[in-house]
Amino acid sequence: MAGSGPEPAVPRVVVVGAGAWGTTLAALVGRVEPVLLLCRDAAQARDIQSSRRNERRLPGIELPATLVAESDPARIGPQVELVIVAVPSTPLRAEIARVAPFVPLGADVLSVVKGIEPGTLLRMSEVIAESGGVGPEKIAALSGPNLADEIARGLPASAVVASPDLSLAERIADRLGRREFRLYVNADILGVELCGALKNIVAIAAGAADGLGFGDNGKAGLLTRGLAEMMRLGTAAGANPLTFAGLAGIGDLIATCGSRLSRNHRLGVELAQGRSWAEIEATLPGTAEGAYTVGPALALADRLGVEMPIAREVQRALFEGKSVQRCLVDLLSRESRDELGGLA
């Protein structure tokens, strides 16, 4: 029609999940190109679309006009080139089954979910592949010290995109990377995903240590031994031990174990105050993935013959009624051993 404006640009990037991290990544993309933010709840999608904010999950952040919030996966469209999966680990399988029929066969898929599935002990990229019928060669994983609120406000951050196919990782890193969001690549998707899952368990223990006033020396020791647990399990599973010294490992561990923005750290602090997991769970502003990961992580450790004493005490504090004070005292009372034992 004469005088009509140009057709609105069609999003080629979809973010599945409108939590804090998913909304942050959608905003990051939306500052450069159109993006579809796929919500599980229609009311949430309408609110985000009308207010240009996600106050429940990411308060105070104005979302770009190029971001479109929807709940119907049929809006994905055949032109989509990249699907970013950012839902919590527990509903992941069901949400991928809902969305997958609308994802173009050639689209790249990026998992930013951190966890291990109970029962199957699958990593999140494996859950996506199995429940969505997505070829594993099309799936990458992103992890690192990525506190959503800081990235949404434009503060500098780094992360790693992992895939055995480095061309896939590089393609995604080129699309999502910014001067303030520096992305590296790594072929060790197994190690990167295990880092992302396991560090949340250590963060609960670190929060508990802070809540009890253990001091910086005690907390540093706890983090170091927590990293050793992560490495023991990772290397037993076949991961590259150097991955645990990178952004997904020690980088994410430092951020998650020390920041007031970390839900897992907050969970540990509140456990130290004598509250139960059942009381805390309903009050958290999002998902503390460590609580859902610790059981599957210990099951995987048992399968591989790996000892994880810190994770074991976190499990007892969360689900067996053991006091945080007793858990940490028992950890301190353990017999001293070779520091590098089990890491060869």
C-alpha positions in Angstrom: 0.0 0.0 0.0 1.3 3.5 -0.9 2.7 5.4 2.1 2.9 2.3 4.4 6.0 1.9 6.4 8.5 -1.0 6.2 7.5 -4.4 7.5 8.7 -4.9 11.1 11.8 -7.1 11.4 11.1 -10.7 12.2 13.1 -12.2 15.2 15.8 -14.7 14.2 16.7 -15.3 17.9 14.4 -16.9 20.4 14.9 -17.0 24.2 12.9 -19.7 25.9 12.3 -18.8 29.5 11.5 -15.4 31.0 13.4 -15.7 34.3 16.1 -13.2 35.3 18.8 -14.9 33.1 16.5 -15.5 30.1 15.2 -11.9 30.2 18.7 -10.6 30.5 19.9 -12.5 27.4 16.8 -11.4 25.5 17.5 -7.8 26.4 21.2 -8.2 25.4 20.1 -9.6 22.0 17.4 -7.0 21.6 19.8 -4.1 21.8 21.2 -5.3 18.5 18.5 -7.3 16.7 14.8 -8.3 17.1 14.3 -11.1 19.7 11.4 -13.2 20.8 11.1 -13.9 24.5 9.0 -17.1 25.0 7.3 -17.2 28.4 5.6 -20.2 29.9 2.7 -18.0 31.2 0.5 -15.9 28.9 -0.2 -13.4 31.6 3.5 -12.8 32.2 4.0 -12.4 28.4 1.3 -9.8 28.3 2.7 -7.9 31.2 6.2 -7.8 29.8 4.9 -6.8 26.4 2.9 -3.9 27.8 5.2 -2.6 30.5 8.5 -3.3 28.7 9.8 -4.7 32.0 10.0 -8.0 33.9 9.7 -6.5 37.4 9.2 -9.9 39.1 12.5 -11.4 37.8 14.6 -8.5 36.7 13.4 -5.3 38.5 14.3 -1.9 37.3 15.5 -2.9 33.8 13.9 -1.3 30.8 13.6 -3.8 27.9 14.3 -2.8 24.3 11.4 -2.1 21.9 12.8 -4.9 19.6 11.9 -7.5 22.3 8.6 -9.3 21.7 7.2 -11.4 24.6 4.9 -14.3 23.7 3.7 -17.5 25.3 2.7 -19.4 22.1 5.6 -21.4 20.7 4.0 -21.3 17.3 5.3 -17.7 17.0 8.9 -19.1 16.7 8.7 -19.2 12.9 10.8 -20.9 10.2 13.3 -17.9 10.0 14.7 -18.5 13.5 18.5 -19.2 13.5 19.2 -19.5 17.2 17.2 -20.7 20.2 18.5 -19.9 23.7 17.1 -22.2 26.4 16.9 -20.5 29.8 14.2 -22.3 31.8 15.0 -23.9 35.2 16.3 -27.4 35.2 13.2 -29.0 36.7 10.6 -28.0 34.0 13.2 -28.2 31.2 12.1 -31.6 29.7 8.4 -30.6 29.6 9.1 -27.1 28.2 11.4 -28.4 25.5 8.8 -31.0 24.4 6.3 -28.0 24.1 8.6 -25.8 22.1 10.6 -28.3 20.0 7.9 -29.0 17.3 8.2 -25.3 16.2 12.0 -25.0 16.1 13.4 -25.1 12.6 15.6 -28.1 11.9 18.6 -26.0 11.0 18.5 -23.7 14.1 21.4 -23.6 16.6 20.4 -24.3 20.2 22.2 -22.8 23.2 21.5 -24.1 26.7 22.2 -21.7 29.6 20.5 -24.1 32.1 22.6 -25.4 35.0 21.8 -28.7 36.5 21.7 -32.5 36.4 18.4 -34.3 35.8 17.3 -36.6 38.7 17.0 -40.2 37.7 18.6 -40.1 34.3 21.6 -38.1 35.5 21.7 -36.4 32.1 23.2 -32.9 31.6 20.9 -30.2 30.4 22.1 -30.3 26.8 21.4 -34.1 26.8 17.9 -33.4 28.2 17.3 -31.0 25.4 18.5 -33.4 22.8 16.5 -36.3 24.1 13.2 -34.5 24.9 13.3 -32.2 21.8 14.7 -34.6 19.2 17.4 -32.1 18.6 20.7 -33.4 17.2 23.4 -33.1 19.8 25.7 -31.6 17.2 23.4 -28.5 17.1 23.5 -27.8 20.9 26.0 -25.7 22.7 26.1 -24.7 26.4 27.0 -21.3 27.9 28.3 -20.9 31.5 30.4 -18.6 33.5 30.3 -15.9 36.2 27.0 -14.5 34.9 24.9 -12.8 37.6 21.9 -11.6 35.6 21.3 -8.3 37.3 24.9 -7.0 36.7 24.8 -8.0 33.0 21.4 -6.5 32.5 22.8 -3.2 33.9 25.7 -3.3 31.4 28.5 -4.2 33.8 31.4 -6.2 32.3 31.2 -10.0 32.4 32.7 -13.0 30.6 31.4 -16.5 29.8 32.3 -19.5 27.8 30.3 -21.2 25.0 31.0 -24.9 24.8 30.5 -27.4 22.0 32.6 -30.2 20.5 32.0 -28.4 17.2 34.0 -25.2 17.8 32.5 -23.6 14.7 29.1 -23.8 16.4 30.5 -22.3 19.6 32.2 -19.5 17.6 29.1 -18.8 15.6 27.0 -18.3 18.8 29.8 -16.4 20.5 30.0 -14.0 17.6 26.3 -13.4 17.7 25.9 -12.9 21.5 29.3 -11.4 22.4 29.6 -7.7 23.2 32.4 -5.5 24.5 30.8 -5.7 28.0 29.9 -9.4 27.6 33.1 -11.2 26.4 32.6 -14.7 25.2 35.2 -17.5 24.8 34.8 -21.0 23.3 35.7 -24.4 24.7 35.2 -27.9 23.1 34.6 -29.5 26.5 30.8 -29.2 26.9 30.8 -32.0 29.4 33.2 -30.1 31.8 31.5 -26.7 31.2 28.0 -28.2 32.1 29.3 -30.0 35.1 31.0 -26.8 36.3 27.8 -24.9 36.0 25.8 -27.5 37.9 28.2 -28.4 40.7 29.3 -24.8 41.7 25.8 -24.1 42.9 26.1 -26.8 45.5 29.4 -25.3 46.8 27.7 -21.9 46.8 25.1 -23.2 49.3 27.9 -24.3 51.6 29.7 -21.0 51.2 26.5 -19.1 52.1 26.1 -21.3 55.2 29.7 -20.5 56.2 29.1 -16.8 55.8 25.9 -17.1 57.8 27.8 -18.7 60.7 30.6 -16.1 60.5 33.4 -18.6 59.6 35.5 -15.8 58.2 37.5 -15.4 55.0 40.1 -18.0 55.7 37.5 -20.7 56.4 35.5 -19.7 53.4 38.5 -19.7 51.1 39.4 -23.2 52.3 35.8 -24.4 51.7 35.8 -23.0 48.2 39.1 -24.6 47.3 38.0 -28.0 48.6 34.7 -27.5 46.8 36.5 -26.9 43.6 38.5 -30.1 44.2 35.2 -32.0 44.5 34.0 -30.6 41.3 37.2 -31.6 39.5 37.2 -35.1 40.9 33.7 -35.7 39.6 34.4 -34.0 36.3 37.6 -35.8 35.5 36.0 -39.2 36.5 33.2 -38.4 34.0 35.7 -37.6 31.3 35.9 -33.8 31.4 39.1 -31.8 30.8 40.4 -30.8 34.2 41.6 -27.4 32.8 38.0 -26.5 32.2 37.6 -26.2 36.0 40.3 -23.6 36.1 38.4 -21.4 33.6 35.4 -19.2 33.5 32.8 -22.0 33.9 34.7 -23.4 36.9 36.6 -21.2 39.3 35.2 -18.0 37.6 31.6 -19.0 38.3 32.5 -20.4 41.7 33.9 -17.1 42.9 30.9 -15.1 41.7 28.2 -17.5 42.9 29.9 -18.1 46.3 30.5 -14.5 47.1 27.6 -12.4 45.7 24.5 -11.2 47.5 22.8 -11.7 44.0 23.4 -15.4 44.2 20.2 -17.4 45.1 22.3 -20.4 46.1 24.5 -18.4 48.4 21.3 -16.8 49.9 19.9 -20.3 50.5 23.0 -21.2 52.5 22.8 -18.1 54.6 19.2 -18.7 55.5 19.9 -22.4 56.3 22.5 -21.1 58.7 19.8 -19.0 60.4 17.9 -22.2 61.2 15.3 -22.0 58.4 14.3 -25.2 56.6 14.5 -25.7 52.8 10.7 -25.9 52.7 10.4 -22.5 54.3 13.1 -20.9 52.1 12.1 -22.3 48.7 8.9 -20.3 48.5 10.6 -17.0 49.3 13.5 -17.1 46.9 13.3 -14.7 43.9 13.9 -17.5 41.4 15.4 -21.0 41.4 18.3 -22.1 43.7 19.5 -24.8 41.3 22.0 -26.2 43.8 19.1 -27.7 45.9 17.8 -29.6 42.9 21.3 -30.7 41.7 22.8 -32.0 44.9 20.9 -35.3 44.8 21.7 -36.2 41.2 25.3 -35.0 41.7 25.8 -37.4 44.6 24.1 -40.2 42.6 26.6 -39.6 39.7 29.5 -39.5 42.2 28.4 -42.9 43.6 28.2 -44.3 40.1 31.7 -43.1 39.4 33.2 -44.0 42.8 34.0 -40.3 43.7 33.9 -38.9 47.2 32.1 -35.5 47.6 32.0 -34.7 51.4 30.9 -31.0 51.0 28.0 -32.0 48.7 27.1 -34.8 51.1 26.7 -32.3 54.0 24.7 -29.9 51.8 22.3 -32.8 51.1 22.0 -33.5 54.8 21.4 -29.9 55.7 18.7 -29.5 53.0 16.8 -32.8 53.2 17.8 -34.8 56.3 17.3 -32.2 59.0 21.0 -32.0 60.0 22.0 -28.6 61.4 24.3 -26.4 59.3 26.6 -26.0 62.3 26.9 -29.8 62.7 27.5 -30.2 59.0 30.4 -27.7 58.9 31.9 -29.0 62.1 31.9 -32.5 60.7 33.6 -31.2 57.5 36.3 -29.5 59.7 36.8 -32.7 61.6 37.6 -34.9 58.6 41.0 -36.5 58.5 43.6 -34.6 56.5 44.6 -36.2 53.3 46.8 -35.7 50.2 45.5 -32.3 48.8 45.7 -33.6 45.2 44.3 -37.0 46.0 41.8 -38.2 43.3 42.8 -35.4 40.9 45.3 -37.4 38.8 
